[in-house]
Amino acid sequence: LSICSKLCYAIGGAPNQVAGSAAAFFLQIYLLDIAHITPFHASLVLFIGKASGAVTDPVAGFFISKSRWTKVGRLMPWMLACTPFTVMSYFFMWYLPPFVSGRVAWYLTFYCLFQALTTLFQVPYSALTMFLSTDQKERDSATAYRMTMEVLGTLIGAALQGQIVASAHVSHHCAVNATDSWHDTPSFPDPSDALSHQVYMIAAGVIGGVYLLGIVILFLGVKEKDDPYALNSDRAIPFCKGLGLTMKHGPYVKLTASFLLISTAVQLEQSNFVLFCTHAAGLRNHFQYLVVTILVSAAVSIPFWQKFLQRFGKKCAACGISWMIPFAVMLVTVPNLILAYFVAFVSGLSIAASLLLPWSMLPDVVDNFRLQNPHGKGHETIFYSSYVFFTKMSAGIGLGISAASLEFTGYKPGICRQSNDVILTLKILIGAVPSILILVGLFILLFYPITEESRKETKLALEELR
């Protein structure tokens, strides 16, 4: 693969991360403090939206696996077709409708639509890795390019959104020194104030333009190849049979179980970080810079992790995911500005490892499955769609529970200082819960059977087959 081809492939997936990052960091606080939706309703929007995206994954995998080859490939038409509708749904997701009673239904509709459409893009896009090259090193390299650009996309999304919408969340009414009178002091502009939601519309328009640019570059720069291992007589594995075989495939089950817990932990960190900085750590005026620090650290460390896993192995590289645990606990217990930036930097290193590893390991699992089932084809989208389904569903449950916890402990939108119960809940959601999820996920990964030696053996066997 040429560097240009890898770059075009990587850039094509960045817009999804730009939009996903903006939603991950800011949608919850937008719903609570700009749209003035209750935490319970916000939890419903977040959970049902994630669940709708998760349910779309196997559906997308089913229809894509039955797609016929066209002049531009089997996967590319899906990505081209869904992008304009994705842009439209994303824009309306940040629009504040003039009516109040139906706002929950409005945001639920467009968030569900956005999640479903991004799935229709993400499943063929991630499966495209298997149709770029037959060489494992080339696929790993393309994955590293992709992860670097996706982390940069996450950085761009959070930075764009953070810088544009920061004015909607900074109040001059909140003094630096905390007093009990803060509890009744309005912190944020009233939702009827046009500026407080117009800035979100501007950010949505900019990110929509990034989507269109990314799909053009992907289409012009990437050539999809047909299944390189399939014989002319081979038939596509029926979706239901393929799903059953997938769920019985040991390496896939262990990899998915591990990273659905780890990705849920990362989602919880992302979703509650801005709320934590605003209400629990006294870092109201620094949250956008802390978010940028996390993502810059993640972006610059992807090449390091790629070299690390090439030299020491992919399972060994997973140890880096645990680095965020002690520092997150320190931030919760000692909320200090300098420490907050250090924690943000280290968290970025861990997040980079958690993003790169599953997508680098999944092609190895698919190769292992192909070796055990040599006369079937079309199973790649089943693996990728099922993996995204489980990770999205677990993240949706986690986000729903976290938002519902804020409702239960008495979160009140638009005040300068929340109650002690809310502050304690935010500390638990940032520190204790992600730490436990990461530790359990890494424990499961210890039993993942594919080693560097078995990867080489699989590569040789598949070369023979080809």
Buried (B, 14 or more C-beta within 10 A) or exposed (E): BEEEBBBBBBBBBBBBBBBBBBBBBBBBBBBBBBBBBBBBBBBBBBBBBBBBBBBBBBBBBBBBBEBEEEEBBBBBBBBBEBBBBBBBBBBBBBBBEEEEEEBBEBBBBBBBBBBBBBBBBBBBBBBBBBBBBBEBEBBBBBBBBBBBBBBBBBBBBBBBBBBBBBEBBBBEEBEEEEEEEBEEBEBBBEBEEEEBBEBBBEBBEBBBEBBEEBBBBBBEBBEBEEBEBBEEEBEBBBBEEBBEBBEEBEBBBBBBBBBBBBBBBBBBBBBBBBBBBBBBBBBBBBBBBBBBBBBBBBBBBBBBBBEBBBEEBBBEBBBBBBBBBEBBBBBBEEBBEEBBBBBBBBBBBBBBBBBBBBBBBBBBBBBBBBBEBBEBBBBBBBBBBBBBBBBBBBBBBBBBBBBBBBBBBEBBBBBBBBBEBBBBBBBBBBBBBBBEBBBBBBEBBEEBEBEBEEBEEBBEBBEEEE
